[in-house]
Amino acid sequence: MNTIPIELEEWQTLSPLDCESLSNVNLEGHSSARRIAAELTSSGRFELQELLQGIKLRTSSYVGRLILGPLSITIRPKLRGAPLLTLLRYAYALRNFSLYDLVHYAKTDFAFQDLLIYQFSQEMEELLRRGIHREYERRADLLSSPRGRIDMNSYARSAQHTRTRLPVLHYPRLSDTLINRVLRAGISLSTSLTDEMELKARLRGLDRILSMEVRPIQLNTDVLLRAERQLDRRTSAYLPSFRIIKMLFDGSGIDFDEVHAGVRLPGMLFDMNRFFQMLISRFFHEHLEGYVVEDEYRLKNLFSYDPDYNPKGKKLPKLRPDFIIKKDGAIVAILDAKYRDLWEKDFPSYMLYQLSLYALSRNECDRAVILYPTLSEFATEQHIAIHEPLYGTGRAKVILRPVKLLYLENLLRDEHTADNWRRRVEFAKWMVFGD
């Protein structure tokens, strides 16, 4: 059945009034799609409402592509193409490949997962050029040309029956290992998630090469965890591919109750909020010279139950800012990274309340900063003062500080010259402390 293509951007609402394709459409007869839509809505990843006149859609920080009943929905990030891929490569420590190929694949009409899958295909080609990892595996076989050592116990039991072959224990070096099977499963997952025929052909060619030595495997959370535990210094070249496989696998999953456990999302949604946090984290750790950066630091002693009045023994939620910056053991900055352009979009009350608590939590640091991404050249920081309610005196401050993604991408794309490094360090300090 043909689907109706719908395109949106992050943090956008589309209704039958805005888009004629959503008029007189519903999920009647698509019980699985209706169930998935309800789960996505309750989790905040994506909202679908069935109205009398059609369907209303609302996006958040998640981007990607999915099919829900009659709708083929593509959610695009505002930053696209080569600049987005540059930032993704930096945030997740992926390799930089040829710019010529990038110009072809990082087109603005590519869905987000296609960029990830394009990068994965290049990572796989690099691994195959280097030669995939092989492991010695203990095997007990009957061989006419013995190698290894003769299994005397087996020989004693079978000598009277076997005259042309001997039982031996040997250790062949094989490619059919768990981590290589996960690579092949990643190729299969990628092929199912892209609609680009050229990418599919590229992936099928990679699968044909691997299939000569590596068996297929069903990808699941347990398999991924076991494979990740087997990675070591000998297989460090596998890390970028595994990061992408995990992103694709997590983005195509959805949490259901036990009755519907194991159901996969018909497509993929990727959380740009997590990406933005990873991007800022790596940039801080590499460029804040002389400071200590702690990710998701737990603020202690801000709330506590009175032990005499906590009959159910409840625990309070833990407050964890995305970044705490320390100098000589003292906290000098508290920051959160939120993937929402607060220059163009409203500042939600819940974000203000959260940042206000951070700002009031420490006497030595009376301000909290929210870093947000923007493509606007004119965005400047905004300050919100927190007043003492009785006398109106200032107590603390919440600062909305824009991170201009095109400027950051330019810094990361330029060669590592002394001048470029100096500008990176200056930009990192500006994100933390401002002017």
N, C-alpha and C positions, 0 to 999 in steps of 0.2 A: 504494500500500500504506500502511495506517495505521501510524504509528510509536508507540512507547511513550514517553510523556513522562517525563523524569527531571530532577529539580531538585536542585542542590547549591549550596553556598556555596564561596567561596575557601578553600583549605587544608582540605578535607574529604575523608574517605574513605567510600565507600559500597559495600557488598558485598551479596550475596544474603541474608546474615543480617540486614542492616539494612533492606533494601528488597525486598519480594516481587516487584516488577516486574523485578528483575534476575535472578531465578531462572529456570533452564532456558532462558536466552537465550544465543545465540552469534552470531558473524559468519560462520558457514558459508554459503557462496554469495554472500558480499559481499567479493570479493577487493579491490576498490578501497578499501572502508571499512577492511578489515584492514590494508592497506598504509599508509593515512593514520594509523590508530591507532598503528601501529608507529613511524612517523616522529614523531608527537606525543609518544609515550612517550620515545623516545631524545633528543628535544630538551628534555625537562623541562617542556613546556607543559601536558601533560595525560597521565594514565596510564590505560590500559585493559588489564586482564588478563582473559583467557578462562580460566575455571576449569571443573572438571567440573560444578559445581552452578550455574554461571551466569557473570556478568560482574562484575568488581570495578573500581571507578572511584576515582581519586585526583586531586584538583585541586591547583593551586599558586596562583601570583599572577595567573594568566590567567582572565579572565571573558568571558562571551559565550554564544553558542548555536551548536551544530553538530549535524549529523545523521550518525550512523555506523551504517549498516545499518538495523536495526530500531529504533534508539534516537534520540530527539530530546532532546538534552542541553542544559539551560540552567544556566549557572554564574553565580550572582549575587554581586556584592560585598556585604559586610555593610552598608556605607553606601549608601543607595539614595535614589531620588526627588530632590526639590528640593535637599537639601544636597549630594548628589553632583554634580548639574549645576552648582551654584554653584562648587564647587572645580574642576570640569573647565573651566568657562568662564575661571576665573582662570588656571589652569595653562597653558592653550593660547591665551590672549589672544583668546577668543571674545567676541562681543557679548552684552550683557545685554538680553533682550527682556522683554515684558510678563509680570508675575507671574501675571496671571489665566490666560493660556494655559499657563503653566508648571504651575500647580496641576492642570490637566487632564491634561497629557502626562507629567509626572514622577511617575507612579503607581508604587507599590512592585512591581506585577506586571509592569512593563515590563522586558524584557531590556536589558542594558547598551547594546547597539548601537542599540536603539530610542531611547534618550536622545540618543545622538550623531546619529542620523538626524533626530530631531525638531529638534535644534539646527541641523543642516545645512539643513533645509527652511526654517527661519526666516532663516538667512543668505541663502539663495537668493531668498526673497521680498523681502528688503531690497535685494539687488543689482538685481532686476528693477524695483523701485520707483524706484531711482536711475537706472536705465538701464544696460544692459550696455556694456562697452567695445567701441569700434569702431576698426578700423585701416584706413589707406589702403593699397590693394593695387594694384600695377601690373598693368593688363590691356591686352591687345591684342585689339581686337574690330572686326568689320565692323558699322558703325552707319548707319542711314538718317538719323538726326539726330545729326550728329557733335558730340562734346564732347572736351575735352582737346586734343591736337594730332594733326594728320594724320601718319600713318606714311608718309613719302614713299617709303622703300625698298619697302614692301609695295605702295604705290599704283602705283609704276612697274612692278612685276611683274604687277599684277592689274587695271590700269585698263581694259585691253581686254576683260576678262571681267565686270567689275562696273560697273554704271551707276547703280544705285539706292542703293548703300551704299558708304561710304568706310572704309578701314582707319585706325583711330585708336589712339593710346596715351593711356589715361586712368587716373585713380587714384580709383576709387569708395571710399567709406568703408563697410566691411563689418563685419557682426557675426560672420561665419563665420570666426573666428580659432581658433588652437590652444587658447588658454586657455578660450574659450567652449565648444569641443568637449569639453574635459576636464570642464567643469561639467556638460555634458549626460551624459557617461559616468559622472560621479559620481552623478547622479540615477538612472541605470539600475542602477548597483551598489547604491545604497541601497534601491531598490525590491526587488531580489533578496534583500536581507539582512533585511528586516523582514517579520513575519507580521501586523502590525497593519493592518487594512483601511483605517482612517481615514488612517494615514500613507501607505499606498500610493496612495490616492486623491489626497492632497495632492501627492505627488511626481509622479504622472501628469499632474496639472494644470500643474505647473511645466514638465514635459517638453513638453507640447503648445505652451506659449508659446514655448519655446526652439526647438522644431522648425521653426517658421515661418521662422527665419533661420539656424539653425545645423545643420550636418550631424552625424550620429553618428560616433563614433570608437571603436576598440577600446582600452580602457585597459590599459597595461602600464607597466613601470618606465621604459623609455626615453621614452615619451610624457610621463609625469609629470615626469621630469627636464627635458625640453626645454621644457615649459610653465612650470615653476617658474623657469627661467632667463629667461623672457620677462616675468616679473612685475617691475614697477618702481613708482615713486612714483605713476604714473597709475592703476595697478591695485592699489593697496594695500588697497582694500576687498575684493579677492578673497582675501586671505591667510587669513582664518578658514575660508572654504569649502575652500580647498586643504588646510589642515591636517586638516580632518575627512575629506576624500577620501583623503588619504594614510594616516590612521589606519585607515579602513575597508579600504583596499586592502591595507595591510600585514597587518592582522588577518585577512584572508581568504586570505592566501597561505601556502604551505608549501614548504619546500625539499626537492626530490626529486633523485634522480640523473638523469643525462642521458636515460635511457630514458623516464622519466616527467616530464620537465621541462614546466612550464607548467600542471600540474594545480593547480586551486584548491581551497581548503578548502571543504567543504560547510557554510558558516556563517562565523562570525568569532570569533576569540579575541583579546582585548586585554590587554596586559601592564600590570597595575596598578602594578607595581614602577616602570616607566618613568614613568607618570603621577605617582606619589608623588615621584619625584626631580625631575621638572619643576616640581611644585607648590612643593616646598621651595626649589628653586633660584630661582624668581622671587621668592618671599617674602624670601629672604635678600638678593638683589640690590637689592630695593626698600626694605628696612627696616633693614639693618645699617649704620646711619650711622657713618661714620668708619672703616670696615673695608673691606678688599678681599676679594671672594669669587672664588675660582677653581674652576671646575667640572672634575671629573675630572683633577685635577692629578697629573702623573707624579712619583712618589717616586724620586729618583735615588740611585745608589750603595748601595742596600740589599743587592743581590746582584750578584755578577759572577763569570764563569768565569775561572779562572786561564788566561791566554793560552797557557801552556806545556802545559796539560792540557785542551785543548778540541779534540781531533782532528777533530771533525765541524763545528766552527765554529758551534755552536748558540747561539741567543739565549735569554736568560731571559725569563720572562713579566714584563710591566710591571705594577707595582702602581699603581693609580689610585684613590685615595679619591674619593668623589663630590664632596666639598667640602673645600677648604683655606681657612681664614680667616687673613688677614694684617693686621698692624698695624705701620705704619712699616717695612715690608719683612720683618718677622719672622713666622714661622708661630706663631699663638696657638691654633689649634684644628684638629683633623682629624676629619671627620665622614663617616659613610656613612648613606644612607637605604635602609632595607629594608622592603618592603611585606609585613610579617608581624607580627601582633599578638603581641609577645613577653610581654605581660602574661598572655595566655591560652594561648599556645603555647610549647613548649620553645625554648630558645636553641640552635640547631644548632652542633655543634662547629666546622664549617668557618667559620661566621661569627665565632666566638670567636678562632680561629687568625688569620683575616684581620685582625680589629681589633687583636689583640695585636701583629702585625707593624707596623701603623700606629703604635701607641702607643710601640713600642720604636725606631722609625725616626728620631726626632728628640730630641736632648737638651733643646732649648728647649721642647718640648711633649711631656710624658710621659703623655699620656692620649689616648684615641680614643673618640669618641661614636658610637653607633649610634642613629639616630632611627627610630622605628617608629610606625605609626598605631594608634590604639585608639579604641574607642567607650566604654570604661569610664571612669566618673567617678572611680574610686578608684585608677587606675594611678599609680604613682610611680616615680621612677627607681631603678635598681639598679646597684650598683658591684661590679666584679670586679677584685680586686687581682692583679697579676702579680708573683710573688716571685722573688727570686734563689734558685735551687734548693739551693745549698749552705748558706747562712746564713739563708735565710728572710726576708731584708730586702726591703722593697718596691722594685720597679723601675719599675712603670708601672700604669696603670689603664684598664680598659674600662668605659664607662658606657652603660647601656641607658636611653635617655630617651624617654618616651612623648610623642607628638604627638596631643593630643585633637582629633580631626577636627571634632567638632561645635562646639568652642570656636573653632577656626580658621575654620570656615565662618561662624560668627556674626560674627567680626571682619571678614571679607571682604564679608559681606552688608550690614553697617551702613554708613550714610553716612560720607563722609570728613570727619568733624569732627576738631577738634584733639585731643579726648579719645580718639577712636577711633584716630587715628594714633599717639598716645602709647602706647596699649595694644598696637598692632601692633609698634612698635619694641621695647617691653619683652618681648613674646613671642618675637620673633626673637632677641634677646640671651639670653633664657632657654634657647631651644633650643640655642644654641651653648655657653653658659657655665654653665647651671644656676642654682641659687639663689646 
